[in-house]
Amino acid sequence: MRYIVVRPHRSEYPDPIRLVIGDVFVIGECYEGPESWDDWFFCTLPGHPGGWVPSQVIERQDDGMGRALEDYCARELDIDTGDILDGGRMLNGWIWCRRNADGESGWVPQDNLKPVSVG
């Protein structure tokens, strides 16, 4: 699906967490905020400050740890009003997008986007 950005977004996490299937990590707090971005957990790896991971890629362990069910990157895409993006996977209020102008990819809040017709 193609989108136009209706509200800019800037990432607060310059060093996104990256998981490889099978990685073990600590599951922290669940996101709570006015945006209703449900089922995101702040997770940490040894030697990394951590980042937000969607519940869909977490296999929970009994000891508060998690295991990655798939490869995952928490990179957020910095966007400006008017940018044109191609969207892919949607998870919990965010969409993995690729910016047409430069090919950069990352997660974007769904509320910052408006679908547009292709053609």
C-alpha positions as CSV (number, residue, x, y, z in Angstrom):
1,M,0.0,0.0,0.0
2,R,1.2,3.5,-0.7
3,Y,1.0,6.3,1.8
4,I,1.5,10.0,2.1
5,V,2.9,11.4,5.4
6,V,0.4,13.7,7.1
7,R,2.4,14.3,10.2
8,P,6.2,14.1,10.7
9,H,8.0,11.6,13.0
10,R,11.5,11.5,14.4
11,S,13.0,8.5,16.1
12,E,14.2,8.8,19.7
13,Y,16.3,5.6,19.2
14,P,19.4,6.2,17.0
15,D,20.7,2.7,17.8
16,P,17.8,0.3,17.2
17,I,17.7,-3.1,18.7
18,R,18.2,-5.9,16.2
19,L,17.3,-9.5,16.9
20,V,18.1,-12.7,15.0
21,I,15.8,-15.6,15.3
22,G,16.7,-17.5,18.5
23,D,18.3,-14.5,20.3
24,V,17.5,-14.5,24.0
25,F,16.8,-11.1,25.6
26,V,15.2,-9.5,28.7
27,I,11.6,-8.5,28.3
28,G,10.9,-5.2,30.1
29,E,8.0,-2.8,30.4
30,C,4.9,-2.9,28.1
31,Y,4.4,0.4,26.3
32,E,1.6,2.6,27.8
33,G,0.7,5.9,26.2
34,P,-2.0,7.9,24.6
35,E,-1.3,6.5,21.2
36,S,-2.8,3.0,21.9
37,W,0.3,1.2,20.6
38,D,-0.5,-2.1,22.3
39,D,1.7,-5.1,22.7
40,W,5.2,-3.4,22.4
41,F,7.7,-4.3,25.0
42,F,11.0,-2.6,25.8
43,C,13.6,-5.4,25.5
44,T,17.3,-5.4,26.2
45,L,20.3,-7.4,25.0
46,P,23.7,-7.7,26.6
47,G,25.7,-4.7,25.5
48,H,22.7,-2.8,24.0
49,P,20.6,-0.1,25.6
50,G,17.4,-1.8,24.3
51,G,14.4,-1.0,22.1
52,W,10.7,-1.7,21.5
53,V,9.8,-5.2,20.2
54,P,6.3,-6.3,19.2
55,S,4.8,-9.2,21.1
56,Q,4.3,-11.1,17.8
57,V,8.1,-11.7,17.6
58,I,8.6,-12.7,21.2
59,E,8.5,-16.3,22.6
60,R,8.1,-15.7,26.3
61,Q,10.2,-17.7,28.8
62,D,9.2,-18.4,32.4
63,D,12.1,-16.3,33.8
64,G,11.1,-12.9,32.2
65,M,13.3,-13.6,29.2
66,G,12.2,-13.8,25.6
67,R,13.4,-15.6,22.5
68,A,13.1,-14.0,19.0
69,L,10.7,-15.9,16.8
70,E,12.1,-14.2,13.7
71,D,14.7,-11.6,12.6
72,Y,13.6,-8.2,13.7
73,C,14.9,-4.6,13.6
74,A,13.4,-1.7,15.6
75,R,14.6,1.0,13.2
76,E,12.2,3.9,13.0
77,L,12.0,5.9,9.8
78,D,12.3,9.7,10.2
79,I,9.6,11.2,8.0
80,D,8.4,14.6,6.9
81,T,4.9,15.8,5.8
82,G,4.4,15.0,2.1
83,D,6.9,12.1,1.9
84,I,5.6,9.2,-0.2
85,L,6.1,5.7,1.4
86,D,5.4,2.2,0.4
87,G,4.1,0.2,3.4
88,G,4.4,-3.4,4.2
89,R,4.0,-5.2,7.5
90,M,1.6,-3.7,10.0
91,L,2.1,-4.4,13.7
92,N,0.3,-2.8,16.7
93,G,-0.2,0.7,15.2
94,W,3.1,0.8,13.2
95,I,3.9,0.0,9.6
96,W,7.2,-1.0,8.1
97,C,7.7,1.5,5.3
98,R,10.1,2.3,2.5
99,R,10.5,6.0,1.4
100,N,10.3,6.2,-2.4
101,A,12.7,9.2,-2.6
102,D,15.8,7.5,-1.2
103,G,14.9,3.8,-0.4
104,E,15.3,4.2,3.3
105,S,13.2,1.8,5.4
106,G,11.9,1.7,9.0
107,W,8.8,1.6,11.2
108,V,6.4,4.5,11.0
109,P,3.4,5.3,13.3
110,Q,0.2,4.4,11.3
111,D,-1.6,7.5,12.5
112,N,1.0,9.7,10.7
113,L,0.1,8.2,7.3
114,K,-2.8,8.5,4.9
115,P,-3.3,5.9,2.2
116,V,-3.1,7.2,-1.4
117,S,-4.2,5.7,-4.7
118,V,-1.4,4.3,-6.9
119,G,-1.7,5.2,-10.6
